[in-house]
């Protein structure tokens, strides 16, 4: 399984934020820290906000803060949110499946099961479990 860079960057941002969960982080600050595109991180942050993981605030003390404690935010749920619309295989896509063996394929059910188990396994951990150590976050 290969996670998109969207999810990879989102998890990096959340790991950093979990290292100081009481403070707001701007996308500009996170982009500079991780040497990533600010625009790309802003799109990720918007998705996290729509999904109820973070809340974004404008203004002087603005930035993104967690909607709830990082110990309550499950990794699998975050991955599912960020990977939304990214099908593991073509036959899982909602917008058109051109697979010629779709009706008789015995692999599809196994892949769906594996994908579910992957998310379930990640849900055994929370953002608090993967928060960056203080020295790495500085």
GISUL-V410617 format. One line per field, one symbol per residue. ss: DSSP state (~ for helix, > for strand, _ for the rest). phi: phi as a letter, one per 40 degrees, with the letter a starting at -180 (. if undefined). psi: psi as a letter, one per 30 degrees, with the letter a starting at -180 (. if undefined). A space follows every 10 residues. Layout:
ss = ???
phi = ???
psi = ???
This chain:
ss = ____~~~~~~ ~~~~~~~~__ ____>_~~~~ ~~~~___~~~ ~~~~~~~~~~ ___>>>>___ __>>>>___~ ~~_>~~~~~~ ~~_______~ ~~________ _______~~~ ~~~~~~~~~~ ~~___>~~~~ ___~~~~_
phi = .bcccdcdcc ccccccccca ccbcbccccc ccccfbcccc cccccccccc cgcbbbbchd bchbbccadd cbbccccccd cccdgbccbd ccccchbbcc bdcbcbcdcc cccccccdcd ccccbbcccb dccdcccc
psi = kjklfeeeee eeeeeeeffi fglkkleeee eeefhlkeee eeeeeeeeee fgelkkklae haaklkflkf ffjkeeeeee efgkfjkele ffkfhjjgkf gefgkfeeee eeeeeeeeee eefflleefg kkleeff.
